[in-house]
């Protein structure tokens, strides 16, 4: 549903879309023959504005589609709500490190011949009501397959559904088989043939992240042959769950971290669900100053990310100088957009996530009195936040307000800022420019997370709740520090009061003394982040696993 390629193309909302973009870049680097399909979100996700009281408002993006995308010849049609809807295609090409290109196709219903209510179907990412979402998913899934065929992609060996949004593609594949065999009723052989074509990645352990539509709405929007297929597949009772549709028609299913695989197997028993831990595209996320250092010492790190394993041999002073350059760039940006002047010598904490309730972004400010004592006695701190709340998420918006109010109440001592309009470019600045990456989700609701991986590539350690990827990347005091405890491979149940207390304990007794009193040891942690986590939590490793396990397995 979303692919984040560049900041100027607002066709993504956050981590899921940026991960999709990183995945495509890694496939291009590895010369994996792939084509990607998504929707053309003319209105983007949203421009975020935050006023002095922390109130978020949203504005529509205005971006020049023709500047970035190339219109493809021809269109396809499909019936949506008993009306014929025409779909056009735009293309962007992602080029890999060796020049190999992967096309990304953007589906567009904003055509003069379509009814007004259908022209805007592809405009808004995660906007509108249930009807709007199901119409979008028909365009993406069924329309996506038809577009691929129209453009000559007739020998595709695997269809990879990234979340359940594209699950309706299985219906089009089944209908292709039925028509080819001239059958009115699906046979087991046809179902199994489609199952062998499909793989599915689930990204969220949060029930709200799995789309579910009533039978009445499904009959209204899809109707006809598609609803007949869903009934024959026994995939629909009083509602259609898009995740179960993908689970039933995929021969390989995975979660996006080891822990998430366990949680998904519990959520969707008895389906066999593997795990492939997420990664980020190394060359995309290492900041220019650190790139120069890596180029000087690890010449082939872009082509072979595992080369980063030897980053512990890079002189500490070069790591620190590159980091300070990135930190100064972030500080300059903060001053330009907010007027707040950060000090480059002060320990800087970064937090950038969607403002959703389970991410508990405001937990850092639970005990203002203790924060002040740590700042005044142990070592100075300053904090930079960013992240959008969904336009309809009032709880998320209230979290932003609480953070801004807390920052204002501490402004005389602890500098803090909440930067608006978090996007790819701001992520670049923050993930390289802070001294510590903070992450406080309520376990086990963090499927993976990737922003901490981007920070690690730049030598930035994490202070994070033990969930998602951090359960695999965490070595206490070596790659960062943990909030919470584990019970075997599983994090213990969330307790906000205990988690906040541990956050403050780690800052007071371990992290700040290391930063201010034993700087060379802190820089060693930075080198470990690049060597141990940067060399593994990348999309080059991740894509290789998809090729072996899912695509050609």
Order of alpha helices (4+ residues) and beta strands (2+ residues): alpha-beta-beta-beta-alpha-beta-beta-beta-beta-alpha-alpha-alpha-beta-alpha-alpha-beta-beta-alpha-alpha-beta-alpha-beta-alpha-beta-alpha-alpha-alpha-beta-alpha-beta-alpha-beta-alpha-beta-alpha-beta-alpha-beta-beta-beta-alpha-alpha-alpha-alpha
